[in-house]
Amino acid sequence: MLAQACRILQDESGLREPAYLREMKDLADLVAGQPFRSVATGSVYARCISFLPEKYAAPADWPQASNRGDVNILRVSPTEVLSLSHLIGKSPGSPNAFLEKLLGAPVTTRNWNTVVRLVGKHRAAASL
């Protein structure tokens, strides 16, 4: 199903983007853990979650920030990375570009609020 969705996206838009599946329960568990609770929303450009293509073991020398300081890594798991994007001048940090360069693999990044809304909608639909 995932491969078919990727083909349709490419056929319709010309974009070839990575896509990874996650169980709704896993996303709900992430949201319930409130990983960004200590981060004031207005203090950063975006709170982000990046989904990794396979289980990665974080290297001991995993950087905590990009060289520009526009991306900070908060937490790394084998399947996702939680990060903060900061506005430096007029350019926001790109956790996606930072992680793809670091890992040498495609990554897909979403704003944390997107995941929170998705989980909320799923909960609301499940309670009907």
C-alpha positions in Angstrom: 0.0 0.0 0.0 2.8 2.4 0.9 4.6 1.8 -2.4 1.4 2.3 -4.3 0.8 5.7 -2.5 4.4 6.8 -3.3 3.9 5.9 -7.0 0.6 7.8 -7.2 2.3 10.9 -5.6 5.1 10.7 -8.1 2.7 10.2 -11.1 0.4 13.0 -10.0 3.0 15.6 -8.9 6.3 14.5 -10.2 7.7 14.4 -6.6 9.6 11.4 -5.4 9.3 11.6 -1.6 10.2 9.1 1.1 7.3 7.7 3.1 7.3 5.6 6.3 4.4 3.9 8.1 3.9 4.2 11.9 1.3 2.6 14.0 -1.3 5.0 15.4 -0.6 3.6 18.9 3.0 4.5 18.6 2.2 8.0 17.5 -0.3 8.3 20.3 2.3 7.1 22.8 4.7 9.8 21.5 2.1 12.5 21.9 1.1 11.3 25.4 4.7 11.6 26.5 4.6 15.3 25.7 8.3 15.4 24.5 8.2 19.1 23.9 6.5 20.2 27.1 9.5 22.1 28.3 9.8 24.1 25.0 7.8 27.3 24.9 6.1 27.3 21.5 7.1 30.9 20.7 10.7 30.3 21.5 11.4 28.3 18.4 10.4 28.4 14.7 9.0 24.8 14.8 9.0 21.7 16.9 9.6 18.7 14.6 9.5 15.0 14.3 11.6 13.2 11.7 10.8 9.7 10.7 13.7 7.5 9.9 13.7 4.8 7.1 14.9 2.0 9.3 16.0 1.5 12.9 19.1 3.5 13.5 21.3 3.3 16.5 22.4 6.8 17.4 26.2 7.1 17.2 28.0 8.2 20.3 29.1 11.3 18.5 25.6 12.3 17.3 25.6 16.1 17.1 23.2 18.0 19.3 22.9 20.8 16.9 23.6 21.8 13.3 26.7 23.9 12.6 24.5 27.0 12.0 22.7 26.4 15.3 19.4 26.5 13.4 18.5 22.9 14.3 18.7 21.3 17.8 18.3 17.6 18.4 16.2 16.9 21.5 15.8 13.1 21.3 16.8 10.3 19.1 15.1 6.9 18.9 15.7 4.1 16.5 12.7 5.2 14.4 12.4 9.0 14.9 14.2 12.2 15.8 12.7 15.0 17.8 14.2 18.4 17.1 13.7 22.2 17.2 14.0 24.5 14.2 15.2 28.0 14.8 15.0 31.0 12.6 18.4 32.4 11.8 18.1 35.6 9.9 15.3 34.9 7.5 16.0 31.2 7.1 14.5 28.5 9.4 16.5 25.5 10.1 15.7 22.3 8.2 15.8 19.2 10.4 15.1 17.1 7.3 18.1 18.4 5.3 20.3 18.2 8.4 19.4 14.6 9.2 19.5 13.4 5.6 23.1 14.8 5.3 24.0 13.3 8.7 22.6 9.8 8.0 23.1 9.6 4.2 19.5 8.4 3.9 16.1 9.8 3.1 14.1 11.2 6.1 10.7 12.7 6.3 10.0 15.5 8.8 6.7 16.8 10.0 5.7 19.7 12.3 4.9 18.2 15.8 1.5 19.9 15.7 0.6 17.8 12.6 1.2 14.6 14.6 -0.8 15.9 17.6 -3.7 16.8 15.4 -3.6 13.5 13.6 -3.7 11.6 16.9 -6.5 13.8 18.2 -8.6 13.2 15.1 -8.0 9.4 15.4 -9.1 9.5 19.0 -12.2 11.4 18.2 -13.1 9.1 15.4 -12.4 6.0 17.5 -14.8 7.3 20.3 -17.8 7.5 18.0 
